[in-house]
Amino acid sequence: MISAYSDDKQFTMRIKYGLYLSLFLGLSFTTSAKSKGPIRVACIGNSITYGYGLADREHEAYPVLLQQKLGAKYQVENFGKSGATLLSRGHRPYFQQEEYKKALAFRPDIAVIHLGVNDTDPRNWPNYQDEFIPDYHHLIDTLRAVNPQVRILIARTTPIGVEHPRFESGTRDWQLQIQQAIEQVAKSADVELIDFHTPLYPYPHYFPDAVHPIAAGMHFLAETAYQAISGDFGGLQLPAIYSDGMVLQRQRPLTIRGKANAGELVTLSFHGWSGNTKTNRLGEWAITLPAQSAGGPYSLEVSTPQSKRKIKLNNVYVGEVWLCSGQSNMAFMLSQSTDQEHRPIQPDSMLRIYNMQPAHETTASAWPVSFLDSLDQLRYYRPATWEGARPSKTNISAIAYHFARELRDSLQIPVGIVINAIGGSPTEAWIDRATLEQEFPAILRQWRKNDFIMPWVRERAGQNLQAQDTPLARHPYAPTYLYDTGIRPLSSYTFRGAIWYQGESNAHNIEAHQQLFPLLVKSWRKTFGATLPFYYVQLSSINRPSWPAFRDSQRRLARPSQGIDMVVSMDHGDKADVHPTIKYPIGHRLALLALSGQYGYRSLEARSPELLSVSWQQAQVLELTFAGTSELRTSDAKELRGFEVLTYDGKTHPLTGSMRGATVTLQLPPTLRGKDLWRLRYAWRPYTDANLTGATGLPVSTFTIDLKTNAHDAQ
């Protein structure tokens, strides 16, 4: 390996380490072979291992906590050095520190290595990144030299937060490269890889300086190291959503994932099929069920014969499963809706509901301190169970229920819906941290003072948190929080698709939402599958000035050919209430998209008519052609309303028109003769009475088109 260190200085350093190691070995092995006694565990690392910044590192540093967990049969020592780099030519090489010499003299039976955070320094990684893997091998080799039987665990590095001053100028990307290098070392050096990154990633509030975890974070590191060393992962476990009465997605191979103690045999049986696997070193197991046809109820059983543990789930169905999410209009309950009296909930054991509800609603009140502590620990939702539809079950989403009812009636198979909507929640709360760090890091910084976040959202969070308000306090509206608490726990479950009603808490900044919405879809497709259908509801009508432009922006975000599609709801708005009480039509329209797009009901008119082209027929006549319907109508059988034209002086002029087939003809008034026209708009009022629909009553969306430059395509 000398060729990797051809530089004279590097070669000299390597010889020095070799001479030191030779001298040490000559002395140590003249004494005796491995003596009996506690199993020696060396925690090798930087300031994080050392416990920098802790109020009481002698009791709070992770090696101390690890000692407590492992017990008297182990001797755990802390060999952390603040500022240390793995790179031997870094600004403070671990190889040159006294802690390195002491770690070798300790002759560990187990070594837990956490190095690499300081290697992100611009003095280090840009210059010497090619030496990281050889240097890591050298560290491993020296540990094996003093104890050939040493068990070595190398850790993916702890997170570096977005508040770090160099986050976007290199630290973010270089840490990712270092993580990849560490994973490569684990394979090439045949050592165990453990993960100090993932358990702490959803807890940025544990890193007040963006680098060093507080005492609460140290418990995660100690637990991760303990589990890896002992193989004790708490025995057989399944994610909470796998429970009695659940619905599994039909017609797809289903990979069921869980936890068990390392090396345990796990057996799964379902509906006459059985399979088994062994848990890996990280306590993870996965068994893939072959695709199933709709049916049930069945039983699903998972067991670990070695530890004699068994989980048996009863009344399991196979059918269609949808995720129903968003903010308050999706959370709006059947008991609150005015169409409940006309369309009451029907008892149906094969329409199954998993209703994830918050422990506290985000009303204008101060939450108790005990709940704020739970928030910090990502315990926001109450435990949920799968239940069948019944008349008394009216505390569920009205839109989600009507959507599921339509699918159930049309498909005649079991249907399951998972509801996790949270009132007032902004889009950014539902996106995973890695996506935002890469694509929109600015929205993560000081979110309570961040103009990308709607003022109302920040104010409401302040009200809820006032009993114990700190700069790093968590709240459901914080970026990534609802992904971490409401999406990530579902990540092992298989869904046919998702329906989404949200945007009210992002309507203040259209441009930001235009970035966030595609990131939301990207995030969920990364979690649930690259082709997850995503059907969403356009905001309705209300007297809020930004809403026409926001509705048009939502229209432009639809990508039907990519499974991202929208339903219009402005015809069921309310002038003053952001929560319209009529919900059945919205659930029905979402179901039309699903039936047409996913279940082969191609003849349905499932989408609102869309403007296809605009042309001048005469000097004063505009002809608009629409796609997606055989015939245009008005919702109230009255004259056409909602069209207007803008001139370049910014003035609006209402237009009259008529319909024939899929064409609208608009007549310009004589007062506009000879004037340059700027834009054509439709339904461009916050609360609109525009009335153009397709043949089946689906309303045409708010839109605007530039007449000067675009006479054909409304997109």
ABEGO torsion letter per residue (X at the ends): XAAAAABAAAAAAAAAAAAAAAAAAAAAAAABBBBBEBBBBBBBEBAAAAGBGBABAAAABAAAAAAAAAEAABBBBBABBBGBBABAABABBAAABAAAAAAAAAGBABBBBBBGAAAABAAAAAAAAAAAAAAAAAAAAAAAAABAABBBBBBBBBBBBAABAAAAAGAAAAAAAAAAAAAAAAAAAGBBBBBAAAAAAABAAABAAGABBBAAAAAAAAAAAAAAAAGBAGEBBBBAABBBGBBBBBGBBBBBBBBBBBGBBBBBBBGGBBBBBBBBAAGBBBBBBBBBBBEOBBBBBBBBAAAGBBBBBBGBBBBBBBBBBEBAAAABBAAABAAAAABBBBBBAABBBBBBBBABBBBBBBBBAAAAAAAAAGBABBBBBBBBBBAABAABBAAAAAAAAAAAAAAGBBBBBBBABBBGBBAAAABBAAAAAAABAAAABGAAABAABBAAAAAAAAAAAAABBBAABBBAABBGAAAAAAAAAAAABBBABBBBBBGAAAAABAAAAAAAAAAAAAAAAAAAEAABBBBBBBBBBBBBAAAAAAAAAAAAABBAAAGBBBBBAAAABBAABABBABAAAAAAAAAAAAAAAAAGBAABBABBBBBABBBBABAABBBBBBBGBABBBBAAGBBBBGBBBBBAAGBBBBBBBBBBEABBBBBBBAAABGBBBABBBBGBBABBABABBBAAGBBBBBBBBBAAABAABAX
